[in-house]
Amino acid sequence: MALDGTSDRAKRLRQVNPDDHRWAVPFMRAGYAGRALVYLVVSGFSLWSIAQGGQAEGTKGVTEQLTGSGWPVLVLIALGMAAYAVWRLIDSIADLEAYGTNAKGLIARTGMIVTGLVHLGIGFLALSALIGSSSGDSGGLVASLMQMPGGRWIIGIAGALTACASIYYFRKGLKEDYRGNLKANAFTARANIVLKCGVLAQGAVVGIIGGLIVYAALQADSSQAGGMGQAFEWLRGQTFGRVLVAVLCVGLVGFAFFCAVNAVYRIVPKAYDGAGETLAAKFKSAIN
């Protein structure tokens, strides 16, 4: 790991036995593989639809299109998202990233739990489409919350936190922080620019979704809130919107690639025995 040897995180990692945490690696691989599948299906469907003169679809729209003959993909999405949710919960509870229990560490670990629950919701959406249920309608949930005392505040805060998450993705992409958790080899080194663009595209989508949720709270209009599909719809309404949506979809293909690469080459800090070099260390040594 490319860590300062005197940092608290580095000290925590030196105190653990990697063999005690290797059980978590299969969960990580399955989770990232499932996440890659979801983004690949959504962005792939959207690009195909745009090429045919149609519109980009969000996760809900794609899962609805997959009902019937596409049920095997829905099953894989549901299982993959469940695996990713379990992985994020395990990652947080077992502190596999060695973030610790200080304020910064607890915020990071709480973020993992929230991310896990969001992806569990995506898995439930796929399962709902598989069994023909429409109970996963996020618009209905937002509308219900809007009617509760303080509901607009709850939605507004959720939107603000979502928008702030986009800052995390932009920082991660621009500073290329993801390289510290990837094994270095010829493939990951060559793929770095695609990985970077994929993370930045995810940041853009998350930022738009967060902004729309905040706007929905301010306007007391639940129809303004939504997920990826709503983000595509908003972007379509801008100047050169169709081009912007297509570019964003290409970027999300890059994020699917990023998740797939993580499924194969990601390092779980507490399960890492130090064998081999991280991508961050490889680039740092190349500069020096």
Backbone bond lengths (Angstrom), bond angles and torsions (degrees), N, CA, C in turn:
res aa  C-N    CA-C-N  psi(-1)  N-CA   C-N-CA  omega(-1)  CA-C   N-CA-C  phi
1 M - - - 1.455 - - 1.521 109.70 -
2 A 1.330 116.15 141.18 1.455 121.15 179.89 1.525 108.74 -86.33
3 L 1.359 116.27 73.84 1.450 120.75 -178.42 1.509 109.94 -121.01
4 D 1.335 115.39 151.17 1.449 121.32 170.87 1.520 107.38 -64.77
5 G 1.332 116.31 123.18 1.456 120.55 -175.41 1.514 114.06 -61.52
6 T 1.352 117.34 -18.67 1.459 120.44 -179.24 1.527 112.20 -97.60
7 S 1.327 117.93 -1.99 1.464 120.31 -177.94 1.523 110.28 -71.00
8 D 1.339 115.33 156.05 1.471 120.03 179.48 1.522 110.73 -61.12
9 R 1.334 116.46 -37.75 1.459 119.96 -179.08 1.524 110.46 -64.83
10 A 1.335 116.66 -42.90 1.465 120.49 178.67 1.528 110.73 -62.69
11 K 1.325 116.06 -39.19 1.465 120.10 178.77 1.528 110.92 -64.24
12 R 1.331 115.95 -41.07 1.468 119.49 178.63 1.523 111.09 -63.84
13 L 1.331 116.61 -39.39 1.462 120.09 -179.14 1.526 111.72 -67.53
14 R 1.329 117.25 -31.81 1.467 120.15 179.17 1.524 112.05 -70.65
15 Q 1.315 116.51 -18.00 1.463 120.54 -176.81 1.528 113.70 -90.96
16 V 1.339 117.10 -2.04 1.470 119.58 -177.26 1.521 110.89 -109.11
17 N 1.323 114.96 155.40 1.458 121.89 175.00 1.529 107.82 -98.08
18 P 1.339 118.48 114.48 1.473 120.75 -177.92 1.522 113.57 -53.89
19 D 1.326 116.95 -33.63 1.466 120.20 -178.56 1.529 112.16 -62.82
20 D 1.330 116.90 -25.42 1.466 120.46 -179.19 1.526 112.54 -74.51
21 H 1.335 116.67 -11.18 1.466 119.74 -174.39 1.527 113.24 -122.57
22 R 1.323 117.63 7.47 1.468 119.64 -178.19 1.527 112.34 -67.83
23 W 1.323 117.26 -20.26 1.465 120.92 178.59 1.527 111.75 -60.00
24 A 1.341 116.99 -23.47 1.466 120.35 -176.33 1.527 112.89 -79.88
25 V 1.323 116.97 -18.91 1.471 120.38 -174.74 1.531 112.50 -60.45
26 P 1.347 120.20 -45.85 1.476 119.16 178.29 1.526 113.15 -58.98
27 F 1.338 117.74 -36.29 1.467 120.64 176.87 1.523 110.44 -62.86
28 M 1.330 115.82 -42.37 1.458 120.73 179.26 1.522 110.88 -62.25
29 R 1.327 116.73 -46.82 1.471 120.66 -178.05 1.535 111.03 -63.40
30 A 1.324 116.72 -45.40 1.466 120.42 179.69 1.524 110.98 -64.33
31 G 1.326 116.61 -40.08 1.458 120.67 -179.14 1.511 113.09 -64.56
32 Y 1.323 116.90 -47.43 1.465 120.23 179.64 1.524 111.48 -67.88
33 A 1.325 116.69 -34.34 1.468 119.57 177.46 1.531 110.24 -64.36
34 G 1.330 116.62 -42.49 1.462 120.36 177.69 1.511 112.18 -64.43
35 R 1.319 116.40 -40.41 1.470 120.68 178.32 1.525 110.57 -64.56
36 A 1.331 116.11 -40.09 1.468 120.40 177.98 1.522 110.49 -61.09
37 L 1.332 116.34 -41.97 1.464 120.58 -179.25 1.523 111.27 -61.39
38 V 1.342 116.83 -44.26 1.466 120.66 -178.90 1.521 111.06 -60.27
39 Y 1.331 116.86 -49.58 1.467 119.80 -177.78 1.521 111.69 -68.37
40 L 1.319 116.75 -33.39 1.462 119.40 177.77 1.527 110.60 -67.48
41 V 1.332 116.89 -43.18 1.465 120.90 179.91 1.527 110.71 -64.72
42 V 1.347 117.14 -47.42 1.467 120.80 -178.01 1.523 111.27 -63.91
43 S 1.335 117.12 -49.29 1.470 119.90 -178.36 1.522 111.05 -69.60
44 G 1.340 117.54 -36.98 1.461 120.88 178.97 1.518 111.93 -65.55
45 F 1.334 116.55 -46.65 1.467 120.98 176.64 1.524 110.74 -59.40
46 S 1.332 115.78 -42.59 1.463 120.27 -177.01 1.521 111.34 -65.80
47 L 1.326 117.37 -43.66 1.465 120.66 178.83 1.522 110.85 -64.55
48 W 1.326 116.63 -40.29 1.469 120.14 178.16 1.525 110.26 -63.60
49 S 1.342 116.00 -42.47 1.461 120.46 179.81 1.525 111.23 -63.94
50 I 1.334 116.97 -41.84 1.470 121.20 178.68 1.520 110.27 -63.03
51 A 1.338 116.28 -42.12 1.470 120.59 179.76 1.525 111.44 -63.66
52 Q 1.350 116.45 -28.67 1.464 121.15 179.53 1.530 112.57 -89.17
53 G 1.335 116.12 4.88 1.460 120.12 179.82 1.510 114.03 90.01
54 G 1.331 116.63 8.05 1.456 120.79 179.87 1.514 112.01 -94.78
55 Q 1.338 116.12 -153.45 1.456 121.67 -177.13 1.519 110.46 -124.49
56 A 1.348 114.91 155.47 1.459 120.65 176.80 1.524 109.46 -68.36
57 E 1.323 116.40 147.38 1.459 121.92 -178.31 1.523 110.05 -116.94
58 G 1.331 115.59 148.00 1.444 120.88 172.65 1.517 110.66 -85.61
59 T 1.334 115.85 -173.84 1.463 120.10 -178.09 1.526 111.84 -59.84
60 K 1.342 117.01 -42.88 1.464 120.67 -178.43 1.529 110.87 -63.59
61 G 1.336 116.67 -44.21 1.459 120.34 -179.79 1.512 112.43 -63.44
62 V 1.335 115.90 -40.01 1.465 120.07 -179.51 1.524 110.72 -68.02
63 T 1.336 117.17 -43.22 1.468 119.20 -179.80 1.527 110.90 -63.02
64 E 1.331 116.60 -35.40 1.466 119.61 177.44 1.525 111.10 -65.84
65 Q 1.345 116.72 -36.55 1.461 120.29 179.00 1.524 111.88 -70.23
66 L 1.325 116.23 -24.51 1.464 120.22 -177.05 1.529 113.04 -86.17
67 T 1.323 117.63 -4.89 1.466 119.39 177.95 1.526 109.10 -62.50
68 G 1.312 116.06 143.28 1.464 119.73 -177.72 1.512 110.15 95.93
69 S 1.334 116.92 -116.37 1.463 121.11 -175.26 1.524 112.62 -69.06
70 G 1.337 117.41 -18.35 1.467 119.54 -179.03 1.514 113.70 -90.89
71 W 1.346 117.46 14.63 1.464 120.13 -175.75 1.530 114.31 -59.03
72 P 1.360 120.50 -33.72 1.468 117.65 178.42 1.531 112.40 -60.82
73 V 1.347 116.58 -37.46 1.466 120.22 178.77 1.527 109.81 -67.35
74 L 1.332 117.06 -39.53 1.460 120.89 178.21 1.527 111.03 -62.26
75 V 1.322 116.41 -40.51 1.466 120.60 177.85 1.526 109.98 -62.06
76 L 1.342 116.37 -45.05 1.461 120.68 179.61 1.526 111.28 -63.32
77 I 1.348 116.47 -40.33 1.461 120.38 178.64 1.529 110.34 -63.09
78 A 1.336 116.28 -46.80 1.466 120.47 -179.38 1.527 111.03 -61.08
79 L 1.327 116.90 -45.96 1.464 120.88 179.98 1.524 111.26 -67.00
80 G 1.337 115.97 -41.84 1.460 120.46 -179.52 1.514 112.14 -63.73
81 M 1.336 116.45 -43.64 1.460 119.88 179.44 1.523 111.58 -67.83
82 A 1.333 116.25 -36.80 1.463 119.67 176.04 1.524 109.85 -62.91
83 A 1.335 116.28 -41.50 1.465 120.77 178.89 1.525 110.81 -63.98
84 Y 1.349 116.50 -41.35 1.470 119.38 -179.77 1.527 110.30 -67.51
85 A 1.344 116.39 -39.42 1.463 119.99 178.18 1.527 110.39 -62.45
86 V 1.330 116.40 -45.44 1.467 120.69 178.32 1.522 110.13 -61.44
87 W 1.335 116.56 -41.97 1.460 120.79 179.51 1.518 111.05 -60.33
88 R 1.335 118.25 -46.08 1.461 120.48 -178.10 1.529 110.89 -66.33
89 L 1.325 116.99 -36.54 1.463 119.97 177.97 1.526 110.35 -66.57
90 I 1.335 116.19 -44.97 1.466 120.66 177.81 1.521 110.03 -63.06
91 D 1.334 116.22 -44.28 1.463 122.20 -179.36 1.523 110.71 -56.78
92 S 1.336 115.80 -41.62 1.462 120.32 -178.82 1.526 112.17 -74.21
93 I 1.329 116.40 -51.01 1.467 120.50 -175.33 1.530 111.60 -64.07
94 A 1.344 117.16 -43.17 1.466 121.19 -179.93 1.525 111.98 -84.52
95 D 1.328 117.00 -2.92 1.468 122.85 -178.86 1.531 111.22 49.61
96 L 1.331 115.71 51.81 1.464 121.13 -177.11 1.522 113.03 -68.60
97 E 1.342 117.16 -16.26 1.464 120.51 176.60 1.522 111.47 -90.83
98 A 1.347 117.05 -3.86 1.467 123.29 179.57 1.525 112.19 61.19
99 Y 1.326 116.89 42.33 1.462 120.90 178.47 1.525 112.32 -77.47
100 G 1.329 116.93 -23.71 1.454 119.82 178.06 1.515 113.57 86.20
101 T 1.340 114.98 -169.61 1.467 120.74 -175.50 1.525 112.81 -117.30
102 N 1.334 117.47 14.83 1.462 118.21 173.79 1.528 108.70 -76.99
103 A 1.330 116.93 177.19 1.473 120.81 -174.74 1.523 111.64 -57.61
104 K 1.331 117.03 -46.17 1.464 121.04 -178.76 1.524 110.97 -63.25
105 G 1.335 115.85 -42.31 1.457 120.01 -179.58 1.518 112.37 -66.12
106 L 1.335 116.52 -41.13 1.466 120.16 -179.89 1.526 111.69 -66.96
107 I 1.340 116.63 -35.31 1.468 119.89 176.71 1.526 109.88 -63.59
108 A 1.348 115.86 -45.15 1.468 120.33 179.76 1.526 110.94 -62.20
109 R 1.321 116.71 -42.23 1.461 120.45 -178.19 1.529 111.81 -71.47
110 T 1.323 116.74 -33.74 1.468 119.99 174.67 1.522 110.19 -65.10
111 G 1.339 115.82 -39.23 1.464 120.56 177.30 1.516 111.69 -59.68
112 M 1.332 116.85 -36.18 1.464 120.60 177.69 1.528 110.98 -63.16
113 I 1.335 115.51 -42.29 1.464 119.61 -179.54 1.522 110.41 -64.26
114 V 1.334 116.40 -43.86 1.466 120.42 178.81 1.524 110.20 -61.07
115 T 1.342 116.39 -44.95 1.467 120.82 178.42 1.526 110.71 -59.53
116 G 1.335 115.81 -42.51 1.455 119.85 178.78 1.515 112.26 -61.35
117 L 1.329 116.44 -42.36 1.465 120.40 -179.83 1.527 111.65 -66.92
118 V 1.338 116.62 -37.34 1.471 120.29 177.36 1.523 110.20 -61.37
119 H 1.326 116.22 -45.25 1.467 119.45 -179.13 1.528 111.49 -71.25
120 L 1.323 116.83 -28.68 1.462 119.50 173.53 1.528 109.42 -64.25
121 G 1.334 116.08 -36.49 1.461 120.80 176.04 1.515 111.95 -62.95
122 I 1.345 116.75 -38.54 1.467 120.68 177.40 1.526 109.87 -64.80
123 G 1.333 115.54 -40.56 1.460 119.39 177.05 1.522 111.50 -62.82
124 F 1.334 116.49 -39.34 1.466 120.85 177.61 1.526 110.64 -65.12
125 L 1.339 116.17 -35.72 1.464 120.92 177.73 1.527 110.28 -62.09
126 A 1.352 115.80 -43.52 1.465 120.16 178.39 1.527 110.57 -64.65
127 L 1.334 116.16 -40.87 1.465 120.23 179.36 1.528 110.71 -65.81
128 S 1.341 116.57 -38.81 1.466 120.81 178.78 1.519 110.94 -62.45
129 A 1.351 115.73 -42.64 1.467 119.86 178.33 1.525 110.42 -65.10
130 L 1.332 115.75 -35.05 1.465 120.80 -177.97 1.527 111.55 -66.33
131 I 1.344 116.23 -37.55 1.468 119.59 -177.74 1.526 112.02 -99.17
132 G 1.355 115.51 5.24 1.460 119.73 175.43 1.500 114.73 79.63
133 S 1.339 117.69 23.75 1.463 121.22 178.65 1.505 110.19 -100.77
134 S 1.315 117.98 148.00 1.466 122.50 177.68 1.520 111.50 -112.76
135 S 1.340 116.76 21.44 1.460 120.37 -175.44 1.502 113.12 -71.82
136 G 1.345 116.98 -6.86 1.453 119.19 179.93 1.503 113.12 -88.08
137 D 1.329 119.83 21.04 1.456 123.46 -177.48 1.522 110.17 -70.86
138 S 1.339 117.03 107.31 1.456 121.32 -178.33 1.513 111.56 -67.30
139 G 1.347 117.14 -30.14 1.453 120.14 179.77 1.515 111.29 -62.05
140 G 1.348 117.31 -40.33 1.453 121.17 177.86 1.517 111.76 -64.62
141 L 1.328 116.54 -38.33 1.461 120.92 178.95 1.519 110.73 -64.64
142 V 1.331 116.57 -45.61 1.464 120.78 179.40 1.521 110.32 -62.93
143 A 1.346 116.73 -41.89 1.466 120.64 179.26 1.528 110.79 -61.54
144 S 1.333 116.64 -40.60 1.463 120.67 179.10 1.524 110.78 -64.84
145 L 1.336 115.95 -44.09 1.461 120.07 178.31 1.523 111.25 -62.76
146 M 1.331 115.64 -36.98 1.460 120.94 -178.02 1.530 111.22 -61.15
147 Q 1.331 117.21 -29.49 1.460 121.55 -177.57 1.530 112.71 -83.70
148 M 1.324 116.68 -12.18 1.458 120.51 -179.12 1.525 110.71 -77.73
149 P 1.345 117.75 154.59 1.468 119.86 174.10 1.529 109.99 -59.83
150 G 1.304 116.32 124.85 1.460 120.19 -178.06 1.510 113.60 75.39
151 G 1.334 116.72 8.96 1.464 120.30 -176.87 1.514 113.69 -60.61
152 R 1.339 116.12 -40.07 1.467 119.06 179.28 1.522 111.06 -62.83
153 W 1.338 116.49 -36.59 1.460 119.90 177.36 1.532 110.77 -65.62
154 I 1.331 115.92 -42.74 1.471 119.86 179.31 1.525 110.32 -59.98
155 I 1.337 115.84 -46.41 1.463 120.43 -179.60 1.522 110.64 -65.85
156 G 1.332 116.39 -42.08 1.459 120.21 179.37 1.514 112.53 -61.66
157 I 1.341 116.05 -43.17 1.468 120.16 178.69 1.525 110.58 -65.53
158 A 1.343 116.45 -41.25 1.472 120.31 177.74 1.524 110.50 -60.68
159 G 1.340 116.19 -41.64 1.459 120.00 178.26 1.512 112.23 -65.39
160 A 1.346 116.09 -40.77 1.464 120.11 179.58 1.528 110.92 -64.30
161 L 1.341 116.34 -41.18 1.465 120.14 178.42 1.528 110.68 -65.39
162 T 1.340 115.98 -38.34 1.466 120.02 177.48 1.520 110.59 -64.01
163 A 1.343 116.00 -43.54 1.463 120.00 178.25 1.525 110.76 -62.69
164 C 1.335 116.43 -38.70 1.468 120.17 178.45 1.526 111.05 -64.86
165 A 1.334 116.29 -32.08 1.465 119.88 177.97 1.519 110.77 -61.79
166 S 1.339 116.28 -29.68 1.465 119.12 178.76 1.523 110.53 -64.96
167 I 1.343 116.26 -32.35 1.468 120.28 177.49 1.524 109.44 -62.19
168 Y 1.344 115.36 -40.23 1.469 120.36 177.32 1.520 110.58 -58.26
169 Y 1.349 117.34 -46.12 1.467 120.76 -179.22 1.527 111.55 -66.19
170 F 1.337 116.71 -41.82 1.461 119.44 179.07 1.530 110.84 -63.85
171 R 1.334 116.46 -42.24 1.465 120.31 178.40 1.527 110.36 -64.32
172 K 1.327 115.22 -43.31 1.463 120.78 179.88 1.521 111.04 -61.20
173 G 1.356 116.29 -39.82 1.456 120.37 -179.95 1.513 112.81 -73.98
174 L 1.336 116.78 -47.35 1.462 120.78 -176.77 1.526 112.08 -67.12
175 K 1.336 117.09 -40.47 1.466 121.15 179.43 1.526 112.02 -86.68
176 E 1.338 116.24 -6.93 1.464 122.78 179.92 1.530 111.90 56.03
177 D 1.346 115.32 41.00 1.464 120.64 -179.25 1.525 112.60 -63.76
178 Y 1.332 116.77 -25.32 1.469 121.23 -177.96 1.526 112.06 -60.67
179 R 1.340 116.81 -20.88 1.468 119.64 -177.06 1.527 112.26 -66.80
180 G 1.334 116.82 -22.76 1.461 119.59 -179.72 1.513 113.65 -69.86
181 N 1.330 117.58 -16.54 1.466 121.67 -178.83 1.519 112.92 -112.20
182 L 1.330 117.16 13.63 1.465 120.68 179.43 1.526 110.70 -116.90
183 K 1.324 115.78 139.31 1.458 120.32 175.70 1.525 109.43 -69.68
184 A 1.304 115.67 140.42 1.465 120.48 -179.14 1.523 110.71 -87.32
185 N 1.320 115.72 130.44 1.457 122.68 170.17 1.520 107.23 -158.19
186 A 1.313 116.94 178.32 1.468 120.11 -176.66 1.525 111.36 -60.72
187 F 1.336 116.63 -36.70 1.464 120.12 -177.64 1.526 111.83 -68.02
188 T 1.345 117.33 -51.67 1.463 119.68 -177.67 1.521 111.46 -65.33
189 A 1.327 117.29 -32.08 1.468 120.04 177.99 1.524 110.96 -66.34
190 R 1.327 116.87 -43.84 1.472 120.50 179.88 1.529 111.42 -69.64
191 A 1.326 116.39 -29.91 1.468 120.53 -175.59 1.521 113.06 -84.13
192 N 1.318 118.50 -0.11 1.463 121.32 -172.12 1.527 113.67 -54.63
193 I 1.328 118.23 -43.99 1.466 120.73 -176.86 1.532 110.99 -65.55
194 V 1.340 117.13 -36.53 1.471 120.54 177.71 1.527 109.78 -67.80
195 L 1.329 116.52 -41.50 1.462 121.08 177.89 1.523 110.34 -60.18
196 K 1.313 116.13 -43.81 1.469 121.50 -179.09 1.527 110.99 -62.74
197 C 1.320 116.89 -47.83 1.471 121.05 -179.84 1.526 111.31 -63.00
198 G 1.332 116.46 -36.68 1.457 120.35 179.13 1.519 112.23 -64.27
199 V 1.329 116.82 -43.48 1.466 120.88 179.03 1.527 110.65 -65.35
200 L 1.329 117.30 -40.58 1.466 121.20 178.64 1.529 111.21 -64.71
201 A 1.332 116.99 -38.96 1.469 120.60 177.67 1.524 110.61 -63.49
202 Q 1.325 116.78 -41.01 1.465 120.33 177.08 1.524 110.25 -62.28
203 G 1.324 116.56 -39.54 1.459 120.51 177.05 1.513 111.96 -60.49
204 A 1.336 116.46 -40.19 1.468 120.80 179.34 1.528 110.93 -64.02
205 V 1.331 116.96 -45.03 1.471 120.86 179.94 1.527 110.95 -62.97
206 V 1.321 116.65 -47.12 1.468 120.86 -179.07 1.527 110.42 -62.43
207 G 1.334 116.69 -39.86 1.459 120.46 179.03 1.519 112.34 -63.22
208 I 1.330 116.94 -43.45 1.470 120.94 179.00 1.528 110.51 -64.60
209 I 1.336 116.47 -43.80 1.469 120.28 179.41 1.528 110.33 -60.41
210 G 1.331 116.33 -45.89 1.464 120.38 178.90 1.517 112.02 -61.06
211 G 1.337 116.43 -42.96 1.460 120.72 178.87 1.518 112.32 -62.62
212 L 1.329 116.47 -39.92 1.466 120.57 179.42 1.528 111.74 -67.39
213 I 1.331 116.39 -36.25 1.469 119.61 178.14 1.527 110.20 -66.42
214 V 1.337 116.63 -42.78 1.470 120.42 177.15 1.526 110.08 -61.68
215 Y 1.334 116.60 -43.39 1.467 121.06 179.73 1.529 110.67 -62.05
216 A 1.335 115.90 -40.05 1.469 120.16 178.28 1.525 110.70 -61.50
217 A 1.337 116.52 -40.30 1.464 120.53 179.02 1.524 111.01 -66.51
218 L 1.322 116.93 -42.57 1.468 120.86 -179.43 1.525 111.58 -65.20
219 Q 1.340 116.60 -37.13 1.463 121.39 -177.90 1.527 112.85 -90.87
220 A 1.346 116.16 -3.96 1.473 121.14 -175.36 1.526 110.71 52.93
221 D 1.332 115.30 41.21 1.474 121.78 -177.24 1.520 108.60 -128.31
222 S 1.325 116.75 100.13 1.465 120.92 -175.64 1.524 112.69 -64.65
223 S 1.335 117.83 -21.98 1.467 120.38 -178.10 1.520 112.17 -67.82
224 Q 1.345 116.93 -16.83 1.458 120.33 -179.41 1.529 111.83 -79.64
225 A 1.335 116.29 -20.76 1.462 120.65 -177.85 1.520 110.09 -86.73
226 G 1.305 116.29 156.67 1.460 120.09 178.24 1.512 110.71 168.84
227 G 1.315 115.33 -171.24 1.447 120.68 -178.65 1.511 112.22 -103.65
228 M 1.320 115.00 -137.31 1.454 120.66 -175.39 1.531 112.20 -62.99
229 G 1.332 116.49 -38.21 1.461 119.94 179.61 1.513 111.96 -61.64
230 Q 1.333 116.71 -40.96 1.463 121.05 178.33 1.527 110.54 -67.52
231 A 1.339 116.70 -35.91 1.466 120.37 177.29 1.526 110.52 -63.43
232 F 1.345 116.38 -42.72 1.468 120.08 176.98 1.533 110.67 -61.68
233 E 1.337 115.36 -42.22 1.468 119.67 -178.00 1.525 110.92 -63.53
234 W 1.333 116.71 -42.35 1.467 120.45 178.66 1.520 110.59 -63.43
235 L 1.333 116.16 -43.64 1.458 120.62 -178.13 1.523 111.07 -65.46
236 R 1.333 116.58 -34.61 1.465 121.29 178.66 1.523 111.63 -61.59
237 G 1.317 116.62 -29.34 1.455 121.05 -177.98 1.514 113.97 -79.45
238 Q 1.338 117.37 -4.55 1.460 120.66 -179.85 1.531 110.33 -89.36
239 T 1.332 115.76 168.88 1.462 120.81 175.63 1.528 109.32 -59.65
240 F 1.334 116.89 133.81 1.470 122.31 -175.33 1.532 110.94 56.82
241 G 1.349 115.51 32.23 1.457 120.61 -175.06 1.511 114.29 -57.20
242 R 1.323 117.43 -41.58 1.468 120.67 -178.92 1.526 110.99 -62.04
243 V 1.328 115.96 -39.90 1.468 120.63 178.31 1.523 109.83 -67.31
244 L 1.341 116.78 -42.61 1.461 120.89 -179.65 1.527 111.25 -62.02
245 V 1.327 116.58 -41.30 1.472 120.33 178.55 1.523 110.40 -63.61
246 A 1.331 116.60 -42.69 1.467 120.71 179.64 1.525 110.73 -62.81
247 V 1.344 116.15 -42.96 1.471 120.36 179.11 1.523 110.02 -62.94
248 L 1.336 116.17 -42.90 1.462 119.93 179.80 1.526 111.16 -64.44
249 C 1.325 116.98 -38.74 1.470 120.56 178.08 1.528 111.19 -63.85
250 V 1.329 116.38 -40.04 1.470 119.99 175.99 1.527 109.38 -62.00
251 G 1.348 115.85 -41.42 1.458 119.72 177.34 1.515 112.31 -61.57
252 L 1.340 116.86 -37.00 1.463 120.51 179.45 1.528 111.99 -71.55
253 V 1.335 116.65 -27.05 1.473 119.17 169.81 1.525 108.07 -61.69
254 G 1.346 115.32 -39.93 1.463 120.11 176.22 1.513 111.73 -62.61
255 F 1.346 117.72 -36.79 1.462 119.88 178.46 1.522 110.73 -70.24
256 A 1.334 116.73 -35.22 1.467 120.05 174.49 1.527 109.60 -61.18
257 F 1.336 115.46 -41.31 1.463 120.97 176.95 1.527 109.88 -62.93
258 F 1.338 116.79 -42.00 1.463 121.98 178.22 1.529 110.44 -57.42
259 C 1.337 116.59 -45.50 1.465 120.83 179.72 1.526 111.33 -65.30
260 A 1.340 116.63 -39.52 1.467 120.63 179.31 1.523 110.82 -64.62
261 V 1.337 116.25 -41.72 1.467 120.49 178.11 1.523 109.98 -63.36
262 N 1.337 117.03 -40.43 1.459 120.50 177.51 1.523 111.43 -63.73
263 A 1.332 117.00 -36.07 1.465 120.68 179.39 1.524 111.33 -60.03
264 V 1.321 115.90 -32.16 1.466 120.61 -176.69 1.527 112.46 -95.58
265 Y 1.335 116.84 -41.61 1.463 120.15 -168.39 1.525 115.25 -114.87
266 R 1.336 118.52 0.30 1.464 118.43 -177.19 1.522 111.42 -69.63
267 I 1.317 114.83 146.78 1.457 122.52 176.97 1.528 108.80 -102.15
268 V 1.320 116.98 132.19 1.463 121.48 170.75 1.526 105.87 -92.35
269 P 1.333 118.84 110.76 1.466 121.64 -171.22 1.521 115.79 -46.63
270 K 1.336 118.50 -48.86 1.461 119.79 -177.24 1.525 113.17 -75.45
271 A 1.339 117.26 -10.92 1.468 120.97 177.50 1.523 111.00 -105.01
272 Y 1.327 116.84 6.32 1.471 121.90 -175.83 1.523 109.75 -92.47
273 D 1.329 115.88 123.69 1.465 120.43 -177.23 1.522 113.28 -93.12
274 G 1.322 117.19 4.98 1.464 120.43 178.27 1.506 114.07 87.67
275 A 1.337 117.56 -2.89 1.464 120.56 179.78 1.524 109.59 -71.88
276 G 1.316 115.85 131.94 1.458 119.80 -179.92 1.516 111.53 82.48
277 E 1.298 115.18 176.70 1.461 122.46 -174.98 1.524 109.92 -114.51
278 T 1.332 116.74 143.39 1.459 119.68 174.84 1.528 108.90 -80.57
279 L 1.325 115.50 161.48 1.463 120.26 179.55 1.528 110.67 -63.85
280 A 1.331 116.65 -35.74 1.463 120.54 178.57 1.523 110.64 -63.33
281 A 1.336 116.01 -44.21 1.463 120.12 -179.99 1.525 111.12 -65.46
282 K 1.333 116.85 -37.21 1.463 121.24 -179.88 1.532 111.09 -63.66
283 F 1.346 116.14 -46.21 1.463 119.86 179.74 1.523 111.09 -67.43
284 K 1.337 116.66 -36.32 1.458 120.48 179.60 1.521 111.07 -65.47
285 S 1.346 116.70 -42.51 1.462 120.43 179.15 1.519 111.49 -67.72
286 A 1.348 116.32 -32.32 1.464 120.22 178.81 1.523 110.81 -67.20
287 I 1.356 116.17 -36.22 1.469 120.45 179.12 1.517 110.75 -70.48
288 N 1.347 115.13 -41.82 1.467 119.46 -179.51 1.527 111.57 -74.65
